[in-house]
Amino acid sequence: MKTIKQVYHIKAPLEKVWQALVDPKVMDEWSGGPAKMTAKEGSSFSLWGGDIHGTNLEIVDKSTLVQEWYSGEWPHPSKVSFTLANDKGETKVELLHENVPKEDADDIAEGWDIYYLGVIKEFLEKKRA
């Protein structure tokens, strides 16, 4: 198993970045949908029609989102943690993705940029411009 750590600096208010992580309407805008999500601990979520799915394990409003993730046919979940903080007028997002199957780790790490946090960054920064 592998661990992926990435940091993103998004030129958007923390509230907007948080919304992009937990509001299914906003998630549909940046991801192309369909997304199912509620910002409640213990609730289930899914993205891209269930390609990614799991459970919200911990939620601290506008600060921390910890999720149990399944991708594809993984027999065991991985764990994704998003930590948000204001950083000089931007939002700093720290990603920690644990228990990623070794054979999928490179693709998953790249996928965060191509399909998820990189897309959120581009989406929010274009909206702000």
Rosetta blueprint (number, residue, H / E / L):
1 M L
2 K E
3 T E
4 I E
5 K E
6 Q E
7 V E
8 Y E
9 H E
10 I E
11 K L
12 A L
13 P L
14 L H
15 E H
16 K H
17 V H
18 W H
19 Q H
20 A H
21 L H
22 V H
23 D L
24 P H
25 K H
26 V H
27 M H
28 D H
29 E H
30 W H
31 S H
32 G L
33 G L
34 P L
35 A L
36 K E
37 M L
38 T L
39 A L
40 K L
41 E L
42 G L
43 S L
44 S E
45 F E
46 S E
47 L E
48 W H
49 G H
50 G H
51 D L
52 I E
53 H E
54 G E
55 T E
56 N E
57 L E
58 E E
59 I E
60 V E
61 D L
62 K L
63 S L
64 T E
65 L E
66 V E
67 Q E
68 E E
69 W E
70 Y E
71 S E
72 G L
73 E L
74 W L
75 P L
76 H L
77 P L
78 S E
79 K E
80 V E
81 S E
82 F E
83 T E
84 L E
85 A E
86 N E
87 D E
88 K L
89 G L
90 E E
91 T E
92 K E
93 V E
94 E E
95 L E
96 L E
97 H E
98 E E
99 N E
100 V E
101 P L
102 K H
103 E H
104 D H
105 A H
106 D H
107 D H
108 I H
109 A H
110 E H
111 G H
112 W H
113 D H
114 I H
115 Y H
116 Y H
117 L H
118 G H
119 V H
120 I H
121 K H
122 E H
123 F H
124 L H
125 E H
126 K H
127 K H
128 R H
129 A L
